[in-house]
Amino acid sequence: MADKALGQAHRIQFGEDARPQLLFNSWADNTIVVAQGEKRLADIDTAAARIFRNLGLSWRHFPLTADAKRAQVGAFESELVTIPVKVEDAAALRLFFLSVLWRCAVSSRVEFAEIFLDEAATEKLRRIILGIEQPSDSDFPSVLVLLTSQGEPQVHSPLAQTIDMKALGFDLPNVPIFRFFFDGLIVHMGRQLDDKGLLEAWGPRVVGTRPELILIGRPYDGSSQEINLNHLKRTLLEEHPEQAIRIYRTLWEIDARNGEEL
């Protein structure tokens, strides 16, 4: 689920308090649903993938749709832009994000350890995914940030973070969020059911509240995503040099074999 953008490609997995390793498997957790539930999730994923592909919402599907217009945010030298994008089924995209939240919350995989919800929230999400119940606009409101220039292929564990509003120049309370990364598209999601305050604060940017998406765009260069990846690379080489050599040697051998097969 979390790394479909890379398919079954090999990757270096590394994080805090974790020994770096070379993996070839997916992050998808196939233990959380039975066959019927797996089909339902697959249908949700397929609908969302179609939206990503049609609108160019991820690096592998760039460029962004030609219908998207851009307007600069703030000062003239600001790198931030707003990008309104018409979408045929914003509700399907929102359902995908809610399903990802549920999958992470109920999974026992260490990659999703920061995503915790209480029993009432996980049960409501389950009912929403099955179509038994409809989500309120104020249930886990989500807004989108698109990295408008392409970075290295990468996946990133979902995180529990807090947006420091004062650091952004707003005299507002800090906002606790869950952060998800989908191949260049970042989702900031509120952590609560029925969060009317956050829904009001984020306004028309909240996914699913109108027939268009209002993205915040910024280049990958200089983004927190790039800074974090570079930090992990340096840490890998400085703190685990022998393991890094073994990993990179294996990658070079794989690339060499693949080159011979072409």
C-alpha positions in Angstrom: 0.0 0.0 0.0 2.6 2.6 1.0 5.1 1.9 -1.7 3.0 1.0 -4.7 4.7 3.9 -6.6 7.9 1.8 -6.6 6.3 -1.5 -7.2 8.6 -4.3 -6.0 11.8 -2.3 -6.6 14.6 -2.9 -4.2 15.1 -0.1 -1.6 17.3 0.8 1.3 15.1 0.9 4.5 16.6 3.0 7.3 15.3 5.1 10.1 16.0 6.1 13.7 17.0 3.3 16.0 16.9 0.9 13.0 19.7 -1.0 11.3 19.8 -0.1 7.6 18.8 -3.0 5.3 18.2 -3.7 1.7 14.6 -4.9 1.1 12.8 -6.3 -1.9 9.3 -6.7 -0.4 6.3 -4.3 -0.3 5.1 -2.4 2.8 1.5 -3.7 2.1 0.1 -5.5 5.2 -1.9 -8.4 3.9 -2.8 -9.7 7.4 -5.4 -6.9 8.3 -8.3 -8.0 6.0 -9.8 -11.2 4.6 -10.4 -11.7 0.9 -13.6 -9.7 0.7 -11.9 -6.8 2.5 -8.9 -7.0 0.3 -11.0 -6.7 -2.8 -12.8 -3.6 -1.3 -9.4 -2.0 -0.6 -8.2 -2.9 -4.1 -11.2 -1.1 -5.6 -10.5 2.0 -3.5 -6.9 1.9 -4.5 -7.7 1.5 -8.2 -10.1 4.5 -8.2 -7.5 6.7 -6.5 -4.7 5.5 -8.8 -6.9 6.6 -11.8 -7.1 10.1 -10.3 -3.4 10.3 -9.6 -2.7 9.2 -13.2 -5.2 11.5 -14.9 -4.2 14.6 -12.9 -0.5 13.9 -12.7 -0.6 14.1 -8.9 2.6 12.0 -8.3 6.1 12.1 -9.7 5.6 8.9 -11.8 2.6 10.6 -13.4 4.1 14.0 -14.0 3.4 16.4 -15.6 0.5 17.9 -13.7 -2.7 18.3 -15.7 -2.6 21.2 -18.1 -5.9 22.5 -16.6 -4.1 23.3 -13.3 -3.4 27.0 -12.8 -0.8 28.4 -10.4 -0.9 31.4 -8.2 2.0 32.5 -6.0 1.5 32.5 -2.2 2.8 35.5 -0.2 5.9 37.5 -1.1 7.2 37.7 -4.6 10.2 35.5 -3.9 8.1 32.8 -2.2 8.4 29.3 -3.6 4.9 28.4 -2.6 2.0 28.3 -5.1 -1.6 27.4 -4.9 -2.8 25.0 -7.6 -6.5 24.5 -8.1 -7.2 21.3 -10.0 -10.7 20.1 -11.1 -11.3 16.5 -10.0 -14.2 14.3 -11.1 -14.5 12.3 -7.9 -12.9 14.1 -4.9 -14.9 11.8 -2.6 -13.0 8.7 -4.0 -9.7 10.3 -3.4 -10.7 11.2 0.2 -11.9 7.6 0.7 -8.5 6.4 -0.4 -6.7 8.6 2.2 -9.1 7.5 5.0 -8.5 3.9 4.0 -4.8 4.4 4.2 -5.2 5.9 7.7 -7.2 2.9 8.8 -4.7 0.4 7.3 -1.8 2.1 9.1 -3.7 2.3 12.4 -4.7 -1.4 12.5 -1.4 -2.7 11.1 1.3 -4.1 13.4 4.1 -3.2 11.0 6.8 -1.1 12.5 6.7 1.3 9.6 3.2 2.5 10.7 4.0 2.7 14.4 3.3 6.4 14.7 -0.3 6.1 13.5 -2.5 5.5 16.5 -6.2 5.8 16.7 -8.7 4.8 19.4 -11.2 2.0 18.9 -14.1 4.3 18.1 -12.1 6.0 15.3 -10.9 2.8 13.8 -14.4 1.3 13.9 -15.9 4.3 12.1 -13.2 4.2 9.5 -13.9 0.5 8.9 -17.6 1.3 8.4 -16.7 4.2 6.0 -14.5 1.9 4.0 -17.2 -0.7 3.7 -19.8 1.9 2.7 -21.9 1.3 5.7 -21.4 4.9 7.0 -20.6 8.2 5.2 -17.7 10.4 6.5 -18.4 13.9 7.8 -16.3 16.6 6.2 -14.9 17.2 9.7 -13.7 13.6 10.1 -9.9 13.6 9.7 -9.7 16.6 7.4 -6.9 16.4 4.8 -5.0 18.9 2.7 -2.4 18.3 0.0 1.1 19.6 -0.7 2.6 18.7 -4.1 6.4 18.7 -4.6 6.4 20.2 -8.1 9.9 19.1 -9.1 10.8 15.5 -9.1 13.1 14.0 -6.4 14.7 10.6 -6.0 12.3 7.6 -5.9 11.6 7.1 -2.2 9.0 6.0 0.3 8.5 7.5 3.8 6.8 6.1 6.8 3.6 7.9 7.9 4.4 10.3 10.8 2.6 12.0 13.7 3.7 15.6 13.5 2.7 19.0 14.7 2.5 22.0 12.4 4.1 25.0 14.1 1.8 27.8 13.0 3.8 30.6 14.6 6.9 29.5 12.7 4.7 29.9 9.5 3.8 33.5 10.5 0.3 32.8 11.9 -0.8 33.6 15.4 -2.7 30.4 15.7 -2.5 27.2 17.8 -0.3 24.4 16.6 -2.0 21.7 14.5 -1.3 18.0 15.3 -1.5 16.0 12.1 -0.6 12.7 10.5 1.7 13.1 7.5 1.6 10.7 4.5 3.9 10.7 1.5 2.8 9.4 -1.9 5.5 9.7 -4.5 5.8 13.5 -4.4 2.3 14.2 -2.9 2.2 15.0 0.8 -1.1 14.6 2.8 -1.5 16.5 6.0 -4.4 14.9 7.9 -6.1 15.9 11.1 -5.9 13.3 13.9 -9.5 13.5 15.1 -13.1 12.6 14.1 -15.5 15.6 13.9 -12.7 18.2 14.0 -14.9 21.1 13.0 -12.2 23.6 14.1 -9.6 22.2 11.7 -12.2 21.9 8.9 -13.0 25.6 9.3 -9.3 26.6 9.6 -8.3 24.7 6.4 -11.4 25.8 4.6 -11.8 25.0 0.9 -8.4 23.2 0.8 -9.9 20.2 2.6 -10.1 17.2 0.2 -13.7 16.2 -0.6 -15.5 19.4 0.3 -15.7 20.8 -3.2 -15.3 19.5 -6.8 -11.7 20.6 -7.1 -8.5 20.1 -5.2 -6.6 23.1 -4.0 -2.9 22.0 -3.7 -0.1 23.9 -2.2 2.9 23.4 -4.4 6.6 23.8 -3.8 9.8 22.5 -5.4 11.5 19.4 -4.1 14.8 21.2 -3.8 15.1 22.6 -0.3 12.0 20.8 0.9 11.8 19.0 4.2 11.5 15.8 2.2 14.8 16.4 0.5 16.5 17.5 3.7 15.3 14.4 5.6 16.5 12.1 2.8 19.9 13.7 2.7 20.2 13.4 6.5 19.4 9.7 6.3 22.0 9.2 3.6 24.7 11.0 5.6 23.8 9.0 8.8 23.9 5.8 6.8 27.5 6.5 5.6 28.8 8.0 8.9 27.2 5.6 11.4 26.9 2.4 9.4 29.8 2.5 6.9 30.4 -1.2 6.6 26.7 -1.9 6.2 26.4 0.9 3.6 29.3 -0.6 1.6 27.6 -4.0 1.6 24.2 -2.5 0.5 25.7 -0.3 -2.2 27.8 -3.2 -3.5 24.7 -5.4 -3.8 22.8 -2.6 -5.6 25.7 -2.2 -8.1 25.7 -6.0 -8.7 22.0 -5.9 -9.3 22.3 -3.0 -11.7 25.1 -4.8 -13.6 23.1 -8.0 -14.0 20.0 -6.0 -15.2 22.2 -4.2 -17.7 23.5 -7.5 -19.1 19.9 -8.8 -19.5 18.9 -5.9 -21.6 
